[in-house]
Amino acid sequence: MLGIISHISWNSIRFKLVVGLLCITVPLITLLIYTNYYSIHVVHNQVAVSNKNMMSLYMKQIDNQLDDADKHVVSLAATDLDIQTFGAPESNTAYQLAKTSLNNKLSSDILSKPVDSFFVFSIPKDDLLDVFRGTITYSERTLIRNYLHPYLSSNPDFAGIHGNRWFAQKIGQGFYFFRILQIGDIYIGTWFDAGRLLTPLNFINLGKTGAALFVSDRGEPLSSTNILPDGEIDLTQGLQQYYMTGDKNDILVVGESSRMGDFSLMAVIPDDQILQHLPYLTRIITAITLGSIALLPLSLWFLRKTVLVPLKRILGTMRRIGDGHVSVRIEPFSTSDEFRMVNDTFNKMMSQIEDLKINVYEERLSKQKAELQHLQLQINPHFFMNSLNILFNLARMKNFDLIQEMTLCLMQYFRYMFRSNLSFVTLRDEIKHIQNYLRIQKLRFPQTLTCTISAPDFLTETLIPPLVIQTFVENVIKHAITMDDPIELTLDIDLDETALEPKLKVVIRDTGKGFSEEVLDEIHKGNRIIDEHGDHIGIWNVSQRLKLLYGDKARIGCYNGFPQGAVVELTLPLEPPEQKRG
């Protein structure tokens, strides 16, 4: 063993991989195991707190019902004359009248009290008078009467046995909570069906084998919402906190004692309901730990074959290239697809080094050609000639004011065109340029063209690509204006807040004849429009520029308005890409 250790290279990648793997896996597995057991503890605690609060709340509600019924019984016993007459009647007629009056009174009271029954027992007459809630069945009434009459006839000492508290009694297959008060020769009392008190807890999901139940002060189960799970369940421990019980210590118990009687309300929740799949996760983590240790030598061999050897060959070739042997290539050998792709790519890259200068030169030529085409598109010869013609006609008419205005507009127009090689300009500059252009066109079509431009002041500093809006305005002049009908051009610019992030929305609308169906179809397909008049690339050129600048964040929409006219909608991001500024 010492000999093997002495031959290990502490700086080898194999040693570093093994140590690194252990340094990563061991803490992670330890953390997983700790987290799993900590999660079990936290889940137990949270479930216990939640159900403890629920049991306390419902036990408080039950105690309030018991206390209300208790006070009502005490009040009747102390103040009702019919009860006193019922216990010590002067005559049989007085007895019957008191019984009838008392029956009517108790029947009325039970409608407003949340009890199942009121009863009064006369010891001298050995007579039981009881009234029941309407939901109590005849068989249940008979069962309770058959228990109460002989039991009360035996004159039990309730104060000595139960201490003037509610007590639980099993009658038939169910349990009932009784409160019985003795006043002279009269027993007066009330009772609740324990099972019916648990009815709301049937809607709480405590698991298939979980249950909510009443438990006596001796830990004996009374009424329950479900059959208790098999196993030794200890219900005698304190209820200040939760505790685990059962054969496998896998049943959680929480509860709350009643302040009105010698019983408690408890919740019994099995672990499989609380933890779900956490125990299985513990077993999986243990299996992962053992499997990781067992697979470590195999992992090392696999790493050496699939990573270390191919990496060593690549590093050797790169070292020779670094020494100046640029003709060296990685020889083919059996390896994984990824390294094979790296090797092939590396060899192709070295083969293309000499062609790189040619490709760069051709790229420069293509760029210059594209810039030249862009400059050619910027200056419309027809516009230039028409502007000179307007100036000539104004000079002939000696309209020097308009000549000055026209010259100033042309000067500002071409100044903007010559600086439009910038990627972005402010919206204010673009609008000013469009206004110059439209003023020139109004001089050309004084009776035909009317224009309206609206844009909020807070958007005027927004950066947009130059000549994007102007291109569509120019299209209106070129394709919509005729000498027969007047044309109204509207340019609306506003903030679009309907998308996930606010954007700039530009709407160019005219009252001309609109787009033809063929042109709209070509625009929606993203094609250049070619007809008998030539190649119309204005919209296509704007679309390509926006794709280069914004990707898919900008949008152009073209359609016909109602009742006529063309409408173009531009949606642009408020902020240009950082790498495109300038």
Buried (B, 14 or more C-beta within 10 A) or exposed (E): EEEEEEEEEEEEBBEEBBEEBEEEBEEEBEEBBEEBEEBBEEBBEEBBEEBBEBBBEBBBEBBEBBBEBBEBBBEBBEEBEBBBBBBBBEEEEBBEBBBEBBBEBBEEBBEEBBBBBBBBBBBEBEEBBBBBBEEBEEEBBEBBBEBBBEBBEEEBEBEEEBEEBBBBBEBEEBBBBBBBBBBEBBBBBBBBBBBBBBEEBEEEEBBEBBBBBBBBBEEBBBBBBBEBBEBEBEBEBEBEEBBBBBEEEBBBBBBBBBEBBBBBBBBBBBBBBBBEEBBEBBEEBBEBBEEBEEEEEEBBEEBBEBBBBBEEBBEEBEEEBEEEEEEBEBEEEEBEEEBBEBBEEBBEEBEEEEEEEEEEEEEEEEEEEEEEEBEEEBEBEEBEEBBEEBBEBBEEEEBEEBBEBBEEBBEBBBEBBEEBEEBBBBBBBBBBBBBBBBBBBBBBBEEBBBBEBEBEEEBBEBBBBBBBBBBBBBBBBBBBBEEEEEBBBBBBBEEBEEEEEEBBBBBBBBBBBBBEEEBBEBBEEEEBBEEEEEEBBBBBBBBEBBEEBBEEBBBBEBBBBEEEBBBBBBBBBBBBEEEEEE
